[in-house]
């Protein structure tokens, strides 16, 4: 497939709808947002009171100007100094209120932003591994960082203005109808057209906003993947393709934002034109009333000022904020979709803490599936004694890693049980169980912090001496001492400065320090040279000693000494026993895999 075809396919995928939601309704979104803002109700009340005061002072200048015109028309004297002081005083006080409204609104919006971000991140941490496997990292980061910011911008930049506008509009309509109901109706003649224009534009705005969000998420995720895998990009000479791909995303994002802006601008222009028609009608018929002596000129001036600034003005401003409202609605939907995601691996109401584990693990009739009617584990039975080392062997897709994830309780089985010391894992609190289980994976997840903090990650209260002892046991202490700042050296993103073997030994030091009762190693010694493998194997032997352990390894040489080797094919255990027994059946899978690996090793 050509580069252009790939880019076209990417655009089509972004335009595909994500499906309906209970938050498609603006009313439902508003109610849920109000619920999230409820903890800040005191601050909202203060903002509302100050906003009402600000709106009240906004009514005074038209009254003053109308009175001045009426006095001039009737030949009455005008105290210009007094009116000047009135206007300056009102403007100054209105400015102070405007500053106060802005400050309080910013405080409200930032408080909301902080609370929602913390709530989102906290909830994400509680979600199962399946959620993170399904959603790209860029999308998740955008959900926590960008979506709350979008809503915060709406609150800080628009909600206080909208509240003030609606209050002023309600009061002004009462005033206008009390002056002249005929002119008031003329001033509102374009309102039905406004409403129709608004209703017909909201759906396209929401659709475009959602497409913008998906493009942005894809851009973030793509950048993160490619910068993390920059060695692969450069190794295959794909730099120019990646640049073109990034250009496509950024320019596409700019085009989508311009489309959204054009929609808002068209509505605003249309509203301005209709507003002009209404004002012209009021001026014409109001002028006729003044000529007939039915209305004073000052009263008409006041009427026009009110209708321009407090009738048409709020409507035009409301149309201008449809763009941020649309963006915010889509962001709110994504926020609540995440918060409403149910953790399928959660604690029962009556769950108890896991007692101190001795390490007896029983797997009974275990079935599991990722997709309906597509089992990946089929009737697995195991009985593991405390301190035993169990090795899982099989080709990719045989179910080894899935079984390891079930033993970690990243998933719950569809059928069957996993018992630890006779206790079903579903009957205990997840955290109390995982606190006693260690997990070492091939990718060796290390964080962009110091060596010390990385090793202490599973046991934050460990002393420096305990960290050093764990590093020595993992054969990594000498390497750490050789770093520029020793244990206080920052490792960079994902431990980029370390070799694969060093990363794995660092992960083993972390597991040794945590001192788990059950240990799970997922392909922990694959893809290493023989010298490094010897160091890792020595560290591994120390780590496994005295613990119930489950090891998945592609290098069968690393598991020859396992107490039992479990051979898996297509989610079924097809053989189980010691290496010496399994190797005897030359046609069996284990013996064939063993011969293939040693033949490859011998050249």
C-alpha positions as CSV (number, residue, x, y, z in Angstrom):
1,X,0.0,0.0,0.0
2,X,1.4,3.4,-1.0
3,X,2.0,6.3,1.5
4,X,-0.9,8.2,0.0
5,X,-3.2,5.3,0.4
6,X,-2.2,4.8,4.0
7,X,-2.9,8.4,4.7
8,X,-6.3,8.3,3.1
9,X,-7.1,5.2,5.1
10,X,-6.1,6.9,8.3
11,X,-8.4,9.9,7.4
12,X,-11.3,7.6,6.8
13,X,-10.8,5.8,10.1
14,X,-10.9,9.2,11.9
15,X,-14.2,10.1,10.3
16,X,-15.8,6.9,11.3
17,X,-18.4,7.5,14.1
18,X,-17.6,6.1,17.5
19,X,-21.2,5.2,18.2
20,X,-24.0,6.7,20.2
21,X,-23.8,7.5,23.9
22,X,-26.0,8.6,26.7
23,X,-24.1,11.9,26.6
24,X,-25.1,12.8,23.1
25,X,-27.8,15.1,24.7
26,X,-26.6,18.6,25.7
27,X,-29.1,18.4,28.6
28,X,-27.6,15.1,29.9
29,X,-24.1,16.5,29.6
30,X,-25.1,19.6,31.4
31,X,-26.7,17.7,34.3
32,X,-23.6,15.5,34.7
33,X,-21.3,18.5,34.5
34,X,-23.4,20.2,37.2
35,X,-22.9,17.1,39.4
36,X,-19.2,17.3,39.0
37,X,-19.2,21.0,39.9
38,X,-21.4,20.4,43.0
39,X,-18.4,20.2,45.4
40,X,-17.6,23.9,44.5
41,X,-21.2,25.2,45.1
42,X,-20.1,27.9,47.5
43,X,-17.7,29.3,45.0
44,X,-20.4,29.1,42.3
45,X,-22.8,31.0,44.6
46,X,-20.3,33.8,45.1
47,X,-19.6,34.0,41.4
48,X,-23.3,34.2,40.6
49,X,-23.9,37.0,43.2
50,X,-21.0,39.1,41.8
51,X,-22.1,38.4,38.3
52,X,-25.6,39.6,39.1
53,X,-24.2,42.8,40.6
54,X,-22.0,43.3,37.5
55,X,-25.1,42.8,35.3
56,X,-27.1,45.3,37.4
57,X,-24.5,48.0,37.0
58,X,-24.5,47.3,33.2
59,X,-28.1,48.6,33.0
60,X,-27.3,52.1,34.3
61,X,-25.4,53.8,31.4
62,X,-28.3,53.5,28.9
63,X,-30.7,55.0,31.5
64,X,-28.3,57.9,32.1
65,X,-27.8,58.5,28.4
66,X,-31.6,58.3,27.8
67,X,-32.2,60.8,30.6
68,X,-29.6,63.2,29.1
69,X,-31.3,63.1,25.6
70,X,-34.7,63.7,27.1
71,X,-33.5,66.7,29.1
72,X,-31.8,68.1,26.0
73,X,-34.9,67.5,23.9
74,X,-37.2,69.3,26.4
75,X,-34.7,72.1,27.0
76,X,-34.0,71.2,30.6
77,X,-30.6,72.0,32.1
78,X,-28.1,69.1,32.1
79,X,-25.6,68.8,35.0
80,X,-22.8,67.4,32.9
81,X,-20.4,67.1,35.9
82,X,-22.9,65.0,37.9
83,X,-23.6,62.7,34.9
84,X,-19.9,62.5,34.2
85,X,-19.2,61.4,37.8
86,X,-22.1,58.9,37.6
87,X,-20.8,57.3,34.4
88,X,-17.1,57.2,35.7
89,X,-18.2,55.8,39.0
90,X,-20.4,53.1,37.5
91,X,-17.7,52.2,35.0
92,X,-15.1,51.9,37.7
93,X,-17.3,49.8,40.0
94,X,-18.3,47.6,37.0
95,X,-14.6,47.2,36.2
96,X,-13.8,46.0,39.7
97,X,-16.8,43.6,39.6
98,X,-15.6,42.3,36.2
99,X,-12.1,41.7,37.7
100,X,-13.6,39.9,40.7
101,X,-15.8,37.7,38.4
102,X,-12.9,36.8,36.3
103,X,-10.7,35.9,39.2
104,X,-13.4,33.8,40.9
105,X,-14.3,32.1,37.7
106,X,-10.6,31.2,37.1
107,X,-10.4,29.8,40.6
108,X,-13.6,27.8,40.0
109,X,-12.3,26.5,36.6
110,X,-8.9,25.5,37.9
111,X,-10.4,23.8,40.9
112,X,-12.6,21.8,38.6
113,X,-9.6,21.0,36.3
114,X,-7.5,19.7,39.3
115,X,-10.4,17.6,40.7
116,X,-11.3,16.0,37.4
117,X,-7.7,15.2,36.4
118,X,-7.1,13.6,39.7
119,X,-10.3,11.7,39.5
120,X,-9.6,10.5,36.0
121,X,-6.0,9.4,36.8
122,X,-7.1,7.7,40.0
123,X,-9.9,5.8,38.1
124,X,-7.5,4.8,35.3
125,X,-5.2,3.3,37.9
126,X,-8.0,1.1,39.1
127,X,-8.9,-0.2,35.6
128,X,-7.8,-3.6,34.4
129,X,-4.9,-4.3,32.0
130,X,-7.4,-5.0,29.3
131,X,-8.4,-1.3,29.2
132,X,-4.8,-0.2,28.6
133,X,-4.3,-2.9,25.9
134,X,-7.4,-1.6,24.1
135,X,-6.7,2.1,24.3
136,X,-3.5,3.8,22.8
137,X,-1.3,5.7,25.3
138,X,-1.7,8.9,23.4
139,X,-5.5,8.7,23.7
140,X,-5.3,8.1,27.5
141,X,-2.9,10.9,28.0
142,X,-5.2,13.2,26.0
143,X,-8.2,12.1,28.1
144,X,-6.5,13.1,31.3
145,X,-4.7,16.2,30.2
146,X,-6.5,17.8,27.2
147,X,-10.2,16.9,27.9
148,X,-10.4,18.5,31.4
149,X,-8.5,21.6,30.0
150,X,-11.1,22.0,27.2
151,X,-13.9,22.0,29.8
152,X,-11.9,24.3,32.1
153,X,-11.5,26.8,29.2
154,X,-15.3,26.8,28.7
155,X,-15.9,27.5,32.4
156,X,-13.3,30.2,32.7
157,X,-13.9,31.9,29.4
158,X,-17.6,31.5,28.7
159,X,-19.8,30.3,31.5
160,X,-19.7,33.4,33.5
161,X,-20.3,35.5,30.4
162,X,-23.3,33.3,29.5
163,X,-24.7,33.5,33.0
164,X,-24.5,37.3,33.0
165,X,-25.9,37.5,29.5
166,X,-28.9,35.3,30.4
167,X,-29.7,37.3,33.5
168,X,-29.4,40.6,31.6
169,X,-31.5,39.3,28.7
170,X,-34.3,38.3,31.1
171,X,-34.3,41.7,32.8
172,X,-34.0,43.7,29.6
173,X,-36.9,41.9,28.0
174,X,-39.1,42.9,30.9
175,X,-37.9,46.5,30.6
176,X,-38.4,46.6,26.8
177,X,-41.9,45.2,27.0
178,X,-42.8,47.7,29.7
179,X,-41.6,50.6,27.4
180,X,-43.3,49.4,24.2
181,X,-44.5,45.9,23.6
182,X,-44.7,46.6,19.8
183,X,-41.0,47.6,19.6
184,X,-40.0,44.7,21.9
185,X,-41.7,42.2,19.5
186,X,-39.9,43.9,16.5
187,X,-36.6,43.6,18.3
188,X,-37.2,39.8,18.7
189,X,-38.4,39.2,15.1
190,X,-35.3,37.4,14.1
191,X,-35.2,35.1,17.2
192,X,-37.0,32.1,15.5
193,X,-34.4,32.2,12.8
194,X,-31.6,32.3,15.4
195,X,-33.0,29.2,17.1
196,X,-33.4,27.3,13.8
197,X,-29.8,28.2,12.8
198,X,-28.6,27.1,16.2
199,X,-30.4,23.7,16.2
200,X,-29.3,22.9,12.7
201,X,-25.6,23.6,13.4
202,X,-25.0,21.8,16.7
203,X,-24.8,18.3,15.3
204,X,-22.3,19.2,12.6
205,X,-20.3,21.1,15.2
206,X,-20.2,18.1,17.6
207,X,-19.2,15.8,14.7
208,X,-16.4,18.0,13.6
209,X,-15.2,18.5,17.2
210,X,-15.1,14.7,17.7
211,X,-13.1,14.3,14.5
212,X,-10.6,16.9,15.7
213,X,-10.2,15.1,19.0
214,X,-9.6,11.7,17.3
215,X,-7.0,13.3,15.0
216,X,-5.2,14.9,17.9
217,X,-5.2,11.7,19.9
218,X,-3.8,9.8,16.9
219,X,-1.1,12.5,16.4
220,X,-0.1,12.2,20.1
221,X,-0.1,8.4,20.1
222,X,1.8,8.3,16.8
223,X,4.5,10.7,18.0
224,X,4.9,8.8,21.2
225,X,5.3,5.4,19.4
226,X,7.7,6.7,16.8
227,X,9.9,8.7,19.2
228,X,10.1,5.7,21.5
229,X,11.0,3.5,18.6
230,X,13.3,5.9,16.9
231,X,16.0,3.3,16.5
232,X,13.6,1.2,14.4
233,X,12.6,4.2,12.3
234,X,16.2,5.1,11.6
235,X,17.2,1.5,11.1
236,X,14.7,1.1,8.3
237,X,15.2,4.5,6.8
238,X,11.7,5.6,7.4
239,X,12.4,9.2,8.6
240,X,10.9,10.9,5.6
241,X,7.8,8.7,5.7
242,X,7.3,9.6,9.4
243,X,7.8,13.3,8.6
244,X,5.2,13.1,5.8
245,X,2.8,11.2,8.1
246,X,3.2,13.8,10.8
247,X,2.7,16.6,8.3
248,X,-0.5,14.9,7.2
249,X,-1.8,14.8,10.7
250,X,-0.9,18.3,11.7
251,X,-2.2,19.8,8.4
252,X,-5.3,17.7,8.7
253,X,-5.8,19.0,12.2
254,X,-5.4,22.5,11.1
255,X,-8.0,22.0,8.3
256,X,-10.5,20.5,10.7
257,X,-10.1,23.4,13.1
258,X,-10.5,25.9,10.3
259,X,-13.7,24.1,9.2
260,X,-15.0,24.3,12.8
261,X,-14.1,28.0,12.9
262,X,-15.9,28.6,9.6
263,X,-19.0,27.1,10.9
264,X,-18.9,29.4,13.9
265,X,-18.1,32.4,11.8
266,X,-21.0,31.7,9.4
267,X,-23.4,31.6,12.4
268,X,-22.0,34.8,13.8
269,X,-22.2,36.7,10.5
270,X,-25.8,35.5,10.0
271,X,-26.7,36.6,13.5
272,X,-25.1,40.0,12.9
273,X,-27.1,40.5,9.7
274,X,-30.4,39.5,11.3
275,X,-29.6,41.7,14.3
276,X,-29.1,44.6,12.0
277,X,-32.5,44.0,10.5
278,X,-34.2,44.0,13.9
279,X,-32.4,47.2,14.9
280,X,-33.4,48.9,11.7
281,X,-37.1,48.0,12.3
282,X,-36.9,49.3,15.9
283,X,-35.3,52.6,14.7
284,X,-37.8,53.2,12.0
285,X,-41.0,52.4,13.9
286,X,-39.6,54.0,17.1
287,X,-38.7,57.1,15.2
288,X,-42.3,57.3,13.9
289,X,-43.5,57.0,17.5
290,X,-41.3,59.9,18.5
291,X,-42.6,62.0,15.6
292,X,-46.1,61.3,16.8
293,X,-45.2,62.2,20.3
294,X,-45.8,58.7,21.6
295,X,-42.2,58.3,22.8
296,X,-39.4,60.6,23.9
297,X,-36.2,60.5,21.9
298,X,-34.2,59.6,25.0
299,X,-36.4,56.7,25.7
300,X,-35.8,55.4,22.1
301,X,-32.1,55.8,22.6
302,X,-32.3,53.8,25.8
303,X,-34.4,51.2,24.0
304,X,-31.9,50.9,21.1
305,X,-28.9,50.6,23.5
306,X,-30.7,47.9,25.5
307,X,-31.8,45.9,22.4
308,X,-28.3,46.2,20.7
309,X,-26.2,45.3,23.8
310,X,-28.5,43.2,25.9
311,X,-30.7,41.4,23.3
312,X,-28.7,41.0,20.1
313,X,-25.4,41.1,22.0
314,X,-26.0,38.0,24.2
315,X,-27.4,36.0,21.2
316,X,-24.4,36.8,19.0
317,X,-22.0,36.0,21.9
318,X,-23.9,32.7,22.5
319,X,-23.4,31.8,18.8
320,X,-19.7,32.6,19.1
321,X,-19.3,30.2,22.1
322,X,-20.9,27.3,20.2
323,X,-17.5,26.2,19.1
324,X,-16.0,25.9,22.6
325,X,-19.4,24.5,23.8
326,X,-19.2,21.8,21.1
327,X,-15.6,21.0,22.0
328,X,-16.4,20.9,25.6
329,X,-19.4,18.6,25.1
330,X,-17.3,16.1,23.2
331,X,-14.6,16.4,26.0
332,X,-17.2,15.9,28.7
333,X,-18.5,12.8,27.0
334,X,-15.0,11.3,26.9
335,X,-14.3,12.2,30.5
336,X,-17.5,10.6,31.7
337,X,-17.1,7.6,29.4
338,X,-13.8,6.9,31.2
339,X,-15.2,7.5,34.7
340,X,-18.1,5.2,33.9
341,X,-15.8,2.4,32.7
342,X,-16.4,-0.5,35.1
343,X,-13.5,-2.4,36.4
344,X,-14.4,-6.1,35.8
345,X,-11.6,-7.2,38.1
346,X,-12.8,-5.4,41.3
347,X,-13.2,-6.3,44.9
348,X,-16.4,-7.8,46.1
349,X,-18.3,-5.9,48.8
350,X,-17.4,-8.7,51.3
351,X,-13.8,-9.2,50.1
352,X,-11.2,-9.8,52.8
353,X,-7.5,-9.1,52.9
354,X,-5.3,-11.9,51.7
355,X,-3.6,-13.6,54.6
356,X,0.2,-14.0,54.5
357,X,0.9,-16.4,51.6
358,X,2.8,-19.6,51.9
359,X,2.6,-20.3,48.2
360,X,0.2,-23.3,47.6
361,X,-1.4,-22.5,44.2
362,X,-4.3,-24.5,42.7
363,X,-5.8,-23.9,39.2
364,X,-9.0,-25.8,38.8
365,X,-10.9,-26.2,35.5
366,X,-9.7,-22.8,34.2
367,X,-11.4,-21.3,31.1
368,X,-10.8,-17.9,29.7
369,X,-11.6,-15.9,26.6
370,X,-10.9,-12.4,25.3
371,X,-13.6,-12.6,22.7
372,X,-17.0,-14.4,23.1
373,X,-16.9,-18.1,22.0
374,X,-13.2,-17.9,21.4
375,X,-11.5,-19.6,24.4
376,X,-7.7,-19.1,24.8
377,X,-7.5,-21.3,27.9
378,X,-9.4,-24.5,28.1
379,X,-9.8,-26.5,31.3
380,X,-6.4,-25.8,32.9
381,X,-5.7,-27.8,36.0
382,X,-2.6,-27.3,38.2
383,X,-1.6,-28.0,41.8
384,X,1.6,-26.2,42.8
385,X,3.3,-26.8,46.1
386,X,4.9,-24.0,48.1
387,X,8.3,-23.2,46.8
388,X,7.9,-25.1,43.5
389,X,9.2,-23.7,40.3
390,X,6.8,-24.2,37.4
391,X,7.9,-23.4,33.8
392,X,5.4,-22.8,31.0
393,X,6.5,-23.8,27.5
394,X,4.7,-23.5,24.2
395,X,4.6,-21.6,20.9
396,X,3.3,-18.0,20.7
397,X,-0.5,-18.0,21.2
398,X,-0.5,-21.1,23.3
399,X,-1.9,-19.3,26.4
400,X,1.2,-18.9,28.6
401,X,1.1,-15.2,29.1
402,X,-2.7,-15.2,29.5
403,X,-2.3,-17.8,32.3
404,X,0.4,-15.5,33.9
405,X,-2.0,-12.6,33.7
406,X,-4.7,-14.6,35.4
407,X,-2.3,-15.7,38.2
408,X,-1.6,-11.9,38.7
409,X,-5.4,-11.4,38.6
410,X,-5.2,-8.9,35.8
411,X,-8.3,-10.9,34.6
412,X,-10.8,-13.2,36.2
413,X,-11.5,-16.6,34.6
414,X,-14.7,-17.2,32.7
415,X,-15.0,-20.6,34.4
416,X,-13.0,-22.4,37.1
417,X,-10.9,-21.1,40.0
418,X,-7.5,-20.0,41.0
419,X,-6.9,-20.8,44.7
420,X,-3.9,-19.5,46.7
421,X,-3.5,-21.3,50.0
422,X,-7.1,-22.6,49.5
423,X,-8.5,-19.0,49.0
424,X,-10.2,-18.1,45.8
425,X,-8.6,-15.0,44.4
426,X,-12.0,-13.4,43.7
427,X,-12.8,-13.5,47.4
428,X,-9.8,-11.3,48.5
429,X,-8.9,-7.7,47.9
430,X,-6.8,-7.4,44.7
431,X,-4.3,-5.0,46.3
432,X,-3.7,-7.3,49.3
433,X,-2.9,-10.2,47.0
434,X,-0.7,-8.4,44.5
435,X,1.3,-6.9,47.4
436,X,2.6,-10.4,47.9
437,X,3.2,-11.3,44.3
438,X,6.2,-10.3,42.1
439,X,6.1,-9.8,38.4
440,X,9.1,-9.6,36.1
441,X,8.5,-9.2,32.4
442,X,10.7,-9.1,29.4
443,X,10.1,-5.5,28.6
444,X,11.4,-4.6,32.1
445,X,9.4,-1.4,32.7
446,X,11.7,1.2,34.2
447,X,10.8,4.8,34.9
448,X,12.5,8.1,34.2
449,X,13.8,8.5,37.7
450,X,16.8,7.4,39.6
451,X,18.2,3.9,39.9
452,X,17.3,4.0,43.6
453,X,13.7,4.9,43.1
454,X,13.3,2.3,40.3
455,X,14.5,-0.5,42.6
456,X,12.5,0.8,45.5
457,X,9.3,1.0,43.4
458,X,7.8,-2.2,44.9
459,X,8.9,-1.3,48.4
460,X,9.1,2.4,48.9
461,X,10.1,2.1,52.6
462,X,13.3,0.1,51.9
463,X,16.6,1.5,53.2
464,X,19.6,2.3,51.0
465,X,21.5,-0.8,52.3
466,X,18.5,-3.1,51.5
467,X,18.5,-1.7,48.0
468,X,22.2,-2.3,47.6
469,X,21.8,-5.9,48.9
470,X,19.0,-6.5,46.3
471,X,21.2,-5.1,43.5
472,X,24.1,-7.4,44.5
473,X,21.8,-10.4,44.5
474,X,20.6,-9.4,41.0
475,X,24.2,-9.0,39.8
476,X,23.7,-5.3,38.9
477,X,25.5,-3.5,41.8
478,X,28.9,-3.1,40.1
479,X,27.2,-1.8,37.0
480,X,25.3,0.8,39.1
481,X,28.4,1.9,40.9
482,X,30.0,2.6,37.5
483,X,27.2,5.1,36.6
484,X,28.0,8.8,36.8
485,X,25.9,9.3,40.0
486,X,25.6,5.7,41.1
487,X,22.3,4.9,42.6
488,X,21.2,8.5,42.1
489,X,21.6,8.4,38.3
490,X,18.5,9.0,36.3
491,X,17.8,6.3,33.9
492,X,15.9,8.2,31.2
493,X,12.6,7.1,29.6
494,X,12.1,3.3,29.9
495,X,15.8,3.0,31.1
496,X,17.0,4.0,27.6
497,X,20.6,4.1,28.7
498,X,20.7,0.5,29.8
499,X,21.1,-2.7,27.9
500,X,18.4,-5.4,27.8
501,X,20.3,-7.5,30.3
502,X,20.8,-4.6,32.6
503,X,17.2,-3.7,32.5
504,X,16.2,-7.3,33.4
505,X,18.6,-7.4,36.3
506,X,17.3,-4.1,37.5
507,X,13.8,-5.5,37.4
508,X,15.0,-8.6,39.3
509,X,16.6,-6.3,41.9
510,X,13.2,-4.6,42.3
511,X,11.5,-8.0,42.7
512,X,14.1,-9.3,45.2
513,X,13.7,-6.2,47.3
514,X,9.9,-6.6,47.3
515,X,10.4,-10.2,48.6
516,X,7.2,-11.6,47.1
517,X,5.8,-15.0,48.2
518,X,4.8,-15.8,44.6
519,X,6.9,-14.8,41.6
520,X,5.8,-14.7,38.0
521,X,8.5,-14.2,35.2
522,X,7.2,-13.7,31.7
523,X,10.0,-14.4,29.2
524,X,12.4,-12.8,31.5
525,X,15.6,-14.2,30.0
526,X,14.9,-14.1,26.2
527,X,16.9,-12.3,23.6
528,X,20.2,-12.2,25.7
529,X,23.7,-13.1,24.8
530,X,25.2,-16.1,26.6
531,X,27.4,-14.0,29.0
532,X,24.5,-11.7,30.0
533,X,22.2,-14.7,30.2
534,X,24.6,-16.3,32.7
535,X,24.5,-13.2,34.9
536,X,20.7,-13.0,34.7
537,X,20.4,-16.8,35.3
538,X,22.5,-16.5,38.5
539,X,20.3,-13.6,39.7
540,X,17.2,-15.5,38.7
541,X,18.3,-18.5,40.8
542,X,18.7,-16.3,43.9
543,X,15.3,-14.7,43.2
544,X,13.5,-18.0,42.8
545,X,14.9,-19.5,46.0
546,X,12.2,-20.3,48.5
547,X,9.4,-18.9,46.5
548,X,6.5,-20.4,44.5
549,X,7.4,-19.3,41.0
550,X,6.0,-19.5,37.5
551,X,8.4,-18.9,34.6
552,X,7.7,-18.4,30.9
553,X,10.9,-18.6,28.8
554,X,11.7,-19.2,25.2
555,X,15.2,-20.3,26.0
556,X,14.5,-23.8,27.3
557,X,18.0,-24.0,28.7
558,X,16.9,-21.6,31.5
559,X,14.2,-23.9,32.8
560,X,15.9,-27.3,32.7
561,X,16.1,-27.3,36.5
562,X,12.3,-26.4,37.0
563,X,10.5,-28.7,39.4
564,X,7.8,-29.2,36.6
565,X,7.5,-28.0,33.1
566,X,4.0,-27.5,31.7
567,X,3.7,-27.8,27.9
568,X,0.8,-25.8,26.4
569,X,-0.7,-25.9,23.0
570,X,-3.7,-23.9,21.9
571,X,-4.8,-23.1,25.5
572,X,-4.5,-26.8,26.6
573,X,-1.9,-28.5,28.8
574,X,-0.6,-31.3,26.7
575,X,2.3,-32.5,28.8
576,X,3.7,-32.0,32.3
577,X,6.8,-33.2,34.1
578,X,10.5,-32.8,34.6
579,X,12.9,-32.0,31.8
580,X,14.5,-35.5,31.9
581,X,11.1,-37.1,31.5
582,X,9.7,-34.8,28.8
583,X,12.8,-35.0,26.6
584,X,12.4,-38.8,26.2
585,X,9.3,-38.5,23.9
586,X,11.2,-37.4,20.8
587,X,8.0,-36.7,18.8
588,X,6.4,-34.5,21.5
589,X,6.4,-30.7,21.3
590,X,8.8,-30.1,24.1
591,X,11.5,-32.5,22.7
592,X,11.1,-30.9,19.3
593,X,11.4,-27.4,20.6
594,X,14.5,-28.4,22.7
595,X,16.2,-30.0,19.7
596,X,15.4,-27.0,17.4
597,X,16.9,-24.5,19.9
598,X,20.1,-26.5,20.5
599,X,20.5,-27.1,16.8
600,X,20.2,-23.3,16.2
601,X,22.7,-22.6,19.0
602,X,25.2,-25.0,17.5
603,X,25.0,-23.3,14.2
